[in-house]
Amino acid sequence: MPHTSRITRLLALLVLPLALLVVFAPVLFMDKTLLPTDQLNTMMLPFSEKHDSVRVYNHFLTDAIAQVYPYKVRWRANALRGEFASWNPMIFGGHAQYASTSFTHFDPTNVILLLGEMPSAYHWQMLVKLLLAGLGMWVLLGFFRLNAGAVGIHPLLRAMFAVAYMLNSLFITTLQHQWLLGAFCWTPFALYFLLRCLNNETVVRNSVFASAFLAFACFGGSLQTNAIAILAVVIVALSTVLQPHRNSPLQKRLGKGTLLVLGIGALAFALSAIMWLPSLELFLYNENTRADGKAFSIMNSFKSLPLLTSFAMPELIGTPRGFDLAKIAQADMNDFNAFMGFAPFIFGLIGCFTLWSRSAVETRFLRGFIVLCALGVLVPLATPLYKFIYHRSFILYVLGMTVVGAVAAQDILFGEGRRVSAERIRNILRIASIALGIIILGLVLGNVVLAWKYDVIHAKLNAFVQNNLQSAQLAAGSRSWMLGRIDAFLAHYSWRNPFLWWAAASPMLVLWLLRSSLRDTLSQSHRLLAVGAMLLITVCQLWSSAVLWLPMIDTERYPLYPATQTTDFLRHDTTLHRFLPLFDAQSQRVMQPNINDVYGIACVQGYESIFSRPAAQLAGALSQPATMQQLRLSALANVKYYVASAKNPYTHPAMKLVDSGATLIYQNLLAEDRAYMRYRYRVVSQREPGKLFFMPDREIFTKIFTEDSTFPAHTVLLSEEPREKIMRETGAPVKHSIRFLNYENNRVRLEVESDESGFLVLADSYYAGWKGFVNNLEVPIMHANYVLRSVVVPKGKSMVEFRFEPPLFRFGAWISFGACVLCVLLLILQTRKR
């Protein structure tokens, strides 16, 4: 194959942005949103009061509007104020947001959020990441040469496999969460420079770039996806150095490769220390955390194997609008998405089964990607790691398959150094054709049965859902939502669904094109036409997959977080207060969590990846306010209002109904202010000497609270002896006043006037990094009332200030800055040396 011109390469590269324009045209040109606002507005009170029917989507999409989008709103607001080490005081029990990697606080593409208004900027950030993923794969494929570097992969093939990686269904299904895409849009760049290092091409410079892009991957991902990205780098490096080489013994190669990987990893860690160190602090501090995971089971893994057919045809396992497959195979259809188009898939399979046996010189840099293909499937299915990473390591399979498939396609279609006979390839295609024929026959027979026994099948599914309703995702929020998914599930497999038949027909077209391309008499121009046709089919397949998964909603009909009677009431109370939304199994869910920053109100219920259970228990976020004790507990946390469904009223002497409509708003008559004074103390759960992170014992706290009903009004529970022994006898209340001068993310200032010395309790979570100042003198902050913070205030008027100045953030920032300087110096020295 002759060398292609620069114009040809440029035109092929333009396929990437054009594919994005096609897939996301409704968002870019028709004022649609990817956020499932229709689901929010029809399913969640108080929004749903204006809508009749519940829109059906998989719960995974709901997380985007309940978790990720509010996070981005928070980051943008903080950044515009110049705050980067930011605590979120809006969510009681939340934590320093910069310390949670799922918040992707340091994602380099976050800068896009500053260039426009939300949610448009939020959409643009996702599209830029997708484009970066495609460009990264384009660059990575440019490394591979056949026949000792004479010919590279054809631009059309590079475009097809770059699009396949850019729009693979695993990216699409997690698109709005961004941490998977945020890590793996940079990983191909890191692998490209790693391979150049292993090929002894200006090792210092390429090592610096590999470290920088690996650091970008860490910044853009969560701890989970970061670990997978690091694993990809390690596997490719080790697989390469372990390859036999006639001029270098194994011991020397292994030592050099290990030093290279450790050096790149250490520099990447130093560059991203500003993120890693606070994340480590978060894990150590939250000793009692929520860490949900799926239990490992060999039998469940076997039952999951049929869902791997989604790699060839994702439509086979259903639609995100259909009901939950977790009850069938103990696996969620969200996780079984690693589709990259049938043509890249079949080329990748051929490459995995044939290229491994080629000579060491030709596969030295390729075997690592074949290993990624295997590990990407085996790690979640065959190891207990499934509990922690689910099926998200399938991204390793996608990454490996795109690289291996591109090399195999080049070798097959253009014949450079072909080591696999055309007959063997035809046998593989023959098996694939038979499998597809069986699938199509099954779809036809299934439609016959469905048309014949629709009522019977619907009734059985209805009974199945009813029996498993309580354990299904979000089912407690809306029975009609869960039952509505049955109709969507059956409609997906109907012959009336054009996407299903396109999914069946397009692989047959690919197999026919590939079989035709194997003829030796086929001219070069005809081969290029076949490749172009397969590229077009791949784009159409990925487009249909995205359309099935992603909501593209009319914001005029379903506005994003509209104002309601409930939100207006909570916003119009200008006192510093918090509220707690309630829900039960018989009513719609009340108030989506994490709505704080959207409306400027403080909800104690926030969905965090690492959520402090003690704080939630104190606020009452994990149980209903059925007892006086629960109301007293939440009162300490400044919970002034409870919001319940009109179908779920409460009657309690300490709860006063203050607003009614689609929701009922009750005032907690026991609620304390955001800051309050106490003039007695009691020490419980004594802090162990030298222990950096400490959490009081909940059982001791609850026992004292239960036995002594008077202590909340007079006494504060501390985790250590205070410097001043303040122990006023109970009697007449002490005259005092508290006035907030400002209440910000990283700074709280109060003016306190008291007739006696006492303990000022701030109903915010105790967390490392907060410093207390009274009259400009630093004072120790004490662990008070289980998870709150307190300082001693003297008699008279005092100025009290809490500042969030986390030392690990500053330490990490200095390490990252030093690593950046080191990288610049190394590049300068390398340039001068050359």
Disulfide bonds with the S-S distance in Angstrom:
none
